[in-house]
Amino acid sequence: MIEVDARGFSCPIPVVKTTQALDGHPGKPVIVLVDSEVARENVSRLARSRGYSVKVEQVLDGYRLQLAPAGK
């Protein structure tokens, strides 16, 4: 599984890192770690616009987003 740790970065860096992961591994599930609500919303919006489902889990130091290609 691909994991992107974007904690400590403000937008647009989490979106850029997530875009690179999605482009580099098309059709693969990706885990994204962020530490702000703004990054959580922006990464979720990006993933949904590319046809990924998004599962958000609140963790101690922010959020863990599980991005899965539609239908998987």
Secondary structure per residue as TSV (DSSP state, phi and psi in degrees):
chain	resnum	aa	ss	phi	psi
A	1	M	-	360.0	141.1
A	2	I	E	-85.0	134.7
A	3	E	E	-127.0	132.5
A	4	V	E	-115.7	120.0
A	5	D	E	-102.1	100.7
A	6	A	-	-107.7	17.9
A	7	R	T	-67.1	141.8
A	8	G	T	89.1	-4.0
A	9	F	-	-110.6	140.6
A	10	S	-	-95.2	160.0
A	11	C	T	-63.6	141.6
A	12	P	T	-98.0	7.3
A	13	I	H	-57.9	-45.1
A	14	P	H	-58.6	-36.7
A	15	V	H	-68.7	-41.2
A	16	V	H	-63.7	-45.7
A	17	K	H	-63.8	-39.4
A	18	T	H	-67.2	-42.1
A	19	T	H	-58.6	-44.3
A	20	Q	H	-61.8	-40.9
A	21	A	H	-66.6	-43.1
A	22	L	H	-66.8	-40.9
A	23	D	H	-69.1	-35.6
A	24	G	H	-78.5	-19.0
A	25	H	S	-138.5	62.4
A	26	P	T	-58.7	137.0
A	27	G	T	78.8	3.9
A	28	K	S	-102.5	148.1
A	29	P	-	-67.3	147.2
A	30	V	E	-134.8	136.3
A	31	I	E	-102.9	132.3
A	32	V	E	-124.6	128.2
A	33	L	E	-105.0	124.9
A	34	V	E	-133.9	162.1
A	35	D	S	-123.9	17.1
A	36	S	S	-140.1	155.2
A	37	E	H	-67.0	-35.9
A	38	V	H	-62.5	-46.8
A	39	A	H	-63.5	-40.4
A	40	R	H	-58.3	-47.3
A	41	E	H	-66.7	-43.3
A	42	N	H	-67.2	-41.7
A	43	V	H	-67.3	-40.5
A	44	S	H	-61.3	-43.4
A	45	R	H	-62.6	-43.9
A	46	L	H	-59.3	-49.5
A	47	A	H	-60.9	-45.4
A	48	R	H	-64.4	-35.6
A	49	S	H	-67.2	-20.9
A	50	R	T	-99.9	9.1
A	51	G	T	86.5	18.6
A	52	Y	E	-97.7	145.9
A	53	S	E	-85.1	153.6
A	54	V	E	-127.9	125.1
A	55	K	E	-116.6	121.8
A	56	V	E	-106.7	131.8
A	57	E	E	-125.2	126.9
A	58	Q	E	-80.7	128.0
A	59	V	E	-120.4	174.4
A	60	L	T	-52.4	-43.3
A	61	D	T	-109.1	24.6
A	62	G	E	144.7	-126.3
A	63	Y	E	-136.1	146.7
A	64	R	E	-117.4	116.2
A	65	L	E	-105.2	126.0
A	66	Q	E	-102.3	114.1
A	67	L	E	-103.2	123.7
A	68	A	E	-127.6	137.2
A	69	P	E	-57.9	144.8
A	70	A	T	-54.8	135.6
A	71	G	T	84.6	4.6
A	72	K	-	-121.7	360.0
